[in-house]
Amino acid sequence: MADIEFITAEVCPFAQRTHLALMEKGLDYDHAEVDLKNKPAWFEAVSPYSKVPVLKHDGAVVYESAIINEYIEERFPEPALMPSDPVSRATARIWIDYCNTRFIGAFYGALSAQGVDAQAEAAAKLTDMMIYMEDAGLSPLGSDPYWLGSDVSLVDLAYWPFFERLPAVTHYRGVDIPARCPRLAAWIVAMGMRESVRRTCHDAAYYIDSYARYDAPPAAQ
Ligand SMILES: N[C@@H](CCC(=O)N[C@@H](CS)C(=O)NCC(=O)O)C(=O)O
């Protein structure tokens, strides 16, 4: 039995963030899959927010994906998934915060908007955010493949699950990577080649099916 227990749900992008961190660190862990439509009593007892992911380690119960991933980074420092200098660490945390407080809301906002006008507005908001990420986040780094440069980091792991699911937003709402975001497009290619991503990913058809509840004609049609 491993000394890390990873409580997860296959479909969950937040849980995938932690799955990626565990794999990038090469850690051994036990994996417990939760049916979120029929949560077992043991899960309700262990998960304070009744959400996945949860990590049990060393007598502690850690939850919230961004916090779990920082915990993993602190407890298992090698290979590093955060930069070493304080300014770069602050930059990393700012981008993770941007993902948590803005990008994810815009991502689900685009999917859940109903009506032609609301869908167009939500699609434009998500597109504008990707352009901001390209211009303020990725482009200043030149041709390095990852968010913070040549090494993958917790920033990449925070965003990746949502970009893996973007084909469903494209399918249901017509929002794709803007043509003027070549760095973002190259980042997706670089991330898609990582072993951790290849071992946790699903294809577009899986997410189109998973998000079928959002089915409605895109605003552009
Ligand atoms: N902010 C949380 C979000 C986690 C989350 O929303 N998990 C969803 C699945 S993707 C969940 O467990 N939902 C169950 C529920 O809300 O009942 C994190 O980053 O870990």
The ligand as an SDF file (V2000), in Angstrom:
LIG
                    3D

 20 19  0  0  0  0  0  0  0  0999 V2000
  -11.9420   24.1490   -6.4780 N   0  0  0  0  0  0  0  0  0  0  0  0
  -11.9690   22.7030   -6.4630 C   0  0  0  0  0  0  0  0  0  0  0  0
  -12.9820   22.2090   -7.4660 C   0  0  0  0  0  0  0  0  0  0  0  0
  -13.1700   20.7010   -7.4330 C   0  0  0  0  0  0  0  0  0  0  0  0
  -14.4760   20.2990   -8.1150 C   0  0  0  0  0  0  0  0  0  0  0  0
  -15.3110   21.1400   -8.4800 O   0  0  0  0  0  0  0  0  0  0  0  0
  -14.6560   18.9780   -8.2660 N   0  0  0  0  0  0  0  0  0  0  0  0
  -15.9100   18.4990   -8.8100 C   0  0  0  0  0  0  0  0  0  0  0  0
  -15.7110   17.5120   -9.9450 C   0  0  0  0  0  0  0  0  0  0  0  0
  -14.8840   18.2420  -11.3190 S   0  0  0  0  0  0  0  0  0  0  0  0
  -16.6650   17.7450   -7.7200 C   0  0  0  0  0  0  0  0  0  0  0  0
  -16.0970   17.0050   -6.9610 O   0  0  0  0  0  0  0  0  0  0  0  0
  -17.9630   17.9470   -7.6810 N   0  0  0  0  0  0  0  0  0  0  0  0
  -18.8230   17.2460   -6.7870 C   0  0  0  0  0  0  0  0  0  0  0  0
  -19.9050   18.1250   -6.2550 C   0  0  0  0  0  0  0  0  0  0  0  0
  -19.7910   19.3560   -6.3910 O   0  0  0  0  0  0  0  0  0  0  0  0
  -20.8560   17.5800   -5.7190 O   0  0  0  0  0  0  0  0  0  0  0  0
  -10.5610   22.1600   -6.7630 C   0  0  0  0  0  0  0  0  0  0  0  0
   -9.7850   22.8880   -7.3950 O   0  0  0  0  0  0  0  0  0  0  0  0
  -10.2380   21.0510   -6.3370 O   0  0  0  0  0  0  0  0  0  0  0  0
  1  2  1  0
  2  3  1  0
  2 18  1  0
  3  4  1  0
  4  5  1  0
  5  6  2  0
  5  7  1  0
  7  8  1  0
  8  9  1  0
  8 11  1  0
  9 10  1  0
 11 12  2  0
 11 13  1  0
 13 14  1  0
 14 15  1  0
 15 16  2  0
 15 17  1  0
 18 19  2  0
 18 20  1  0
M  END
$$$$
